Amino acid sequence: MSTSIKNMKVLVHGTSENPTKINITSGKFSLVIDEPTSMGGTDDGPSPVQVLLMSLAGCLNVTGHEVAKQKGLTLNGMKITIEGELNPCAFLGCSYEERAGFQTVSVRIEPDFESISTEEVDEWLKETESRCPVTDNIRAGTDLKVSLK
């Protein structure tokens, strides 16, 4: 792989439809993000925290397949289950004792490999986890700037 690859930018635009619902576009794709009715939303789309975990699953999938390809492994597919636990009190303003985000995120991956040892699966998982950009962004202290226009 070439080290002359330049940084790529990912641009997302959002327009609020109501206090809980936003229409998001990125490239030619669009998505509605909303809250469930239990949180005052209209349940017209996944919630922001669901989208975050969906992004993690998508990124682990593509990264896992790329790592397998580069290692010459036959990966027929995988099943990914992700469970995040958060206390909504910081978001709702009823308590500030816990973080607003997930306190824990558990990922279970069930890869479908052809003829591969346990050691190779462990190496694949470790490399997949370390190379996944969304995993990195969730784990690391990414420089995030929020400003007004």
C-alpha positions in Angstrom: 0.0 0.0 0.0 1.3 3.4 -0.9 2.1 5.9 1.8 1.3 8.8 -0.7 -2.4 8.4 -0.1 -3.9 11.7 0.8 -6.4 12.4 3.6 -10.0 12.1 2.5 -12.8 14.3 3.7 -16.2 13.0 4.5 -18.9 15.7 4.4 -22.4 15.3 6.0 -25.2 17.9 5.8 -28.2 17.9 8.0 -31.5 19.9 8.0 -33.7 19.7 11.1 -37.3 18.9 10.3 -38.4 19.1 14.0 -36.8 19.0 17.4 -36.0 15.2 17.2 -35.9 14.6 13.4 -33.1 15.5 11.0 -32.6 14.8 7.3 -29.0 13.9 6.6 -27.2 13.8 3.3 -23.7 12.6 2.5 -22.8 12.3 -1.2 -25.7 10.8 -3.0 -27.1 9.2 0.1 -29.8 10.4 2.5 -31.0 9.2 5.9 -33.6 10.3 8.4 -32.4 10.3 12.0 -35.1 10.6 14.7 -35.8 9.6 18.2 -38.3 6.9 19.2 -41.7 8.0 20.5 -40.6 7.2 24.1 -38.0 10.0 23.7 -40.5 12.5 22.1 -39.7 11.6 18.5 -41.7 10.3 15.6 -39.7 7.1 15.2 -39.2 7.8 11.5 -35.6 6.7 11.5 -32.9 5.3 13.8 -31.8 7.4 16.7 -28.4 9.1 16.6 -26.9 6.5 19.0 -28.3 3.7 16.9 -26.7 5.2 13.8 -23.3 5.4 15.7 -23.5 1.7 16.5 -24.7 0.9 13.0 -21.7 2.8 11.7 -19.4 0.7 13.9 -20.9 -2.5 12.5 -20.5 -1.3 8.9 -16.9 -0.3 9.5 -16.0 -3.5 11.2 -17.5 -5.4 8.3 -15.6 -3.6 5.5 -12.4 -3.5 7.6 -12.7 -7.2 8.4 -13.2 -8.1 4.8 -10.2 -6.0 3.7 -7.9 -7.4 6.3 -8.9 -11.0 5.3 -8.3 -10.2 1.7 -4.9 -8.8 2.4 -4.0 -11.8 4.5 -5.2 -14.2 1.8 -8.0 -15.6 3.9 -11.4 -16.6 2.6 -14.1 -14.7 4.5 -17.5 -15.6 3.3 -19.3 -13.1 5.5 -19.9 -12.2 9.1 -22.6 -11.5 11.6 -22.1 -8.6 13.9 -24.1 -7.9 17.1 -23.4 -4.7 19.0 -24.9 -3.6 22.3 -24.3 -0.2 23.8 -25.4 0.9 27.3 -26.0 4.5 28.2 -27.8 6.5 30.8 -30.0 9.1 29.1 -30.0 11.4 32.2 -27.1 13.6 31.1 -28.9 14.2 27.8 -32.2 14.8 29.5 -30.6 17.1 32.1 -31.8 15.1 35.1 -28.3 14.1 36.2 -24.7 14.9 35.3 -23.1 12.1 37.3 -22.4 9.9 34.2 -21.2 10.7 30.7 -23.8 11.5 28.1 -22.5 8.8 25.8 -22.2 5.0 26.0 -20.6 3.7 29.2 -20.0 0.4 27.5 -20.2 -1.0 24.0 -19.9 -4.8 23.4 -19.3 -6.2 19.9 -19.7 -9.8 19.0 -18.4 -10.9 15.6 -19.2 -14.3 14.1 -17.0 -14.6 11.0 -17.5 -17.3 8.4 -14.0 -18.3 7.4 -13.0 -21.3 5.3 -10.3 -23.5 6.8 -8.6 -21.1 9.3 -6.9 -21.8 12.6 -8.0 -20.2 15.9 -4.7 -18.3 16.0 -5.4 -16.8 12.5 -8.9 -15.8 13.6 -7.5 -14.1 16.6 -4.8 -12.2 14.5 -7.5 -11.2 12.0 -9.8 -9.9 14.8 -7.0 -7.9 16.4 -5.9 -6.3 13.1 -9.5 -5.6 12.1 -10.2 -3.9 15.5 -7.0 -1.8 15.3 -7.6 -0.7 11.6 -11.3 0.1 11.8 -11.7 3.9 11.7 -15.0 4.0 13.6 -13.6 1.8 16.3 -10.7 4.2 16.5 -13.0 7.3 16.7 -15.1 5.7 19.5 -12.0 4.7 21.5 -9.6 7.6 20.9 -9.9 11.2 21.9 -10.6 12.5 18.4 -10.2 16.3 18.1 -13.8 17.5 17.7 -14.7 21.1 17.2 -18.3 22.3 17.4 -18.9 25.9 16.3 -21.6 28.3 15.1 -21.9 29.5 11.6 
